[in-house]
């Protein structure tokens, strides 16, 4: 193996940097993230990259091309984690990017353009409840209003940036021009079971699914569990349960459409009282926006029907809306060819999870390589990718990168 053992050693070293002993937790603008970034910055320098941080804390390593300051191809992912995370989600892409730079040096490859490896500062959005802060700033699409977002301790993003030595008034300087980025490649664990079911180590991503997140409120009437007849009840929790099953039924009917009710709260929340009010969330995703929006319309119509039949009032608020992001056909073809060159079957799939590439796509063509993860488990300490699978993913990324250079020579 050329790549995997060293990649795994570095992932293990990063996993030891955590805010919670016995778990892996690194949140944005915390001492643990700063320590992880410093470690990765050292590896970048060892690989011959010039290192800098931008105004939101993205760590950027650059290998200059023949034209100083010229456009670059970017390999990226993130170093922040959810709470009690696995060690592969995010860091695998960054560390593999560095490994590709080292392999280019070993091969004596002369680059026609610059190469950058970017460790985005905040993909998960755990601390400030705003995802893709690093990559949105990189793409010039970070809403300045997010600076007012506060963490659980009441610390705003603006204050946290200042504490970390960054200037919140300068976030616009993190934005890159579209003509500065030739393309963006991201390697990531699949976070799902499709590759494992196919018995394959790697796959190519066709699109990153769009997502709609909403919160619904059903209002009925609280009452005594022993005295209100079943036919006279306005049970908000029973109505919500029917709504959950309606989501499941609608999303099971179509491939790649997924819907999740992940949070529900009932009031008054007493064992011997009928629920008078229930709030619940809906997360709806699909790689095609028309598919997702049609499903959302059907689900909302079903909810309205359930509420009317049960004599409940229904309210809704939109929490998040993001369109699907198709991967670039040209870059994706390079990855397909690289997989085939490794004598592997080519399997293509959408990503149901969000990635930094969603934001970068606003300024550059993107493509992604997926690496099989055991059981499809992610955001969990059991998250695991084997050394052979990591090796296969790194080889595919490296082949695609070299093919990109070949296609750009003379451009």
Secondary structure by P-SEA (a helix, b strand, c coil): ccccaaaaaaaaaaaaccccccbbbbccccaaaaaaaaaaaaaaaaacccccccccbbbbbbbcccccccbbbbbbccccccccccccccaaaaaaaaaaaaaaaaacccccbbbbbbbccccccccccccaaaaaaaacccccccccccccccccaaaaaaaaccccccccccccccccccbbbbbbcccccccccccccbbbbccccccccbbbbbbbbbbbcccccccccccaaaaaaaaaaaaaaaaaacccbbbbccccccccccccccccbbbbbbbbbcccaaaaaaaaaaaaaaaaaaaaaabbbbbbbbccccccccccaaaaaaaaaaaaaacbbbbbbbbccccccccccccccccbbbbbccccccccccccccaaaaaaaaaaaaaaaaaaaaaaccc
